[in-house]
């Protein structure tokens, strides 16, 4: 089966099956302990799906193809969703793991996850025409890292090793940054002697797509060891990640099953499965396409929570709802916990028409 570049892990991600033919799932009755038939329903989380940063990045690649023609090269996956990447490949985008793979003088888009200054310099050395589609919220974290390093502070970056966003952020202050990957890791990480002796201040920042709860637990345990630990001026976890986690927390206690639409290398999608289980869902699964829903998942299930990660187009959720309707889950109740109307300007090289903004109006 064909695959696409995973980017962060440097390996191929197998493309999942295409959307299933309607009627694959069967409508089986569900009864309570007394044998009385239960009504089936879907609890549809809102907000879900595309955030402003993802929309901006995807539009950037589409417009680059429109303006400059094929091929347009993209370093790493533009966003962590196999459907989005494969659709852009069909239009002529070429995804690479390293700028050295891009022919000199070509157009290159940096992904929404951001890059280090070293990557920017490498692109310039090859005369690449770079378009920076980094999410502005990630750029904010980069600026924080640069500022803290300039103030001679040591930075504790909470994030996942190997994630493009983490690599990009650490690249802005490599000598003054220590990665903290989990609450347990917080208990054993070592900091420079100058920190322990009080000569250097200590501050934390984080990857934008983490679990809010896990990040705060990591900070709590870091502060137990380092009471002088300073907070960044604002929370680094992005509004979209927080909103989607809040929504699934509301859905989970009433859901026998939660289905999260999102790719395996999407940090925020994986976190949604974990958050659902932590907050009361009896079962939770992550899928890329509706075709991955298994009939046995639905046995004894009357209520299904549905959500999607921040890099997932709504069409994939619609396909899930259609397949679930075939299985008798035709009643859809929207559970809304926030409104989203944030939009970001496109990269300057691509402005000039009515798609000069990227973002989803809820």
Buried (B, 14 or more C-beta within 10 A) or exposed (E): EEEBBBBBBEEEBEBBEEBBEEEEBEEEEBEEEEEEEBEBBBBBBBBBBBBBBBBBBBBBBBBBBEEBEEBBBBBBBBBBBBBBBBBBBEEBBBBBBEBEEBEEEBBBBBBBBBBBBBBBEBBEEBEBBBBBBBBBBBBBBBEBBBBBBEEEBBBBBBBBEEBBBBBBBBBBBEEBBBBBBEBEBBEEBEBBEEBBEEEBBBBBBBBBBBBBBBBBBBBEBBBEEBEEBBEBEEBBBBBBBBBBBBBBBBBBEBBBBBBBBBBBBBBBBBBBBBBBBBBBBBBBBBBBBBBBBEEEBBEBBBBBBBBBBBBBBEEBBEBBBBBBBBBBBBEBEEBEBBEBEBBBEBBEBBEEEEBEBBBBEB
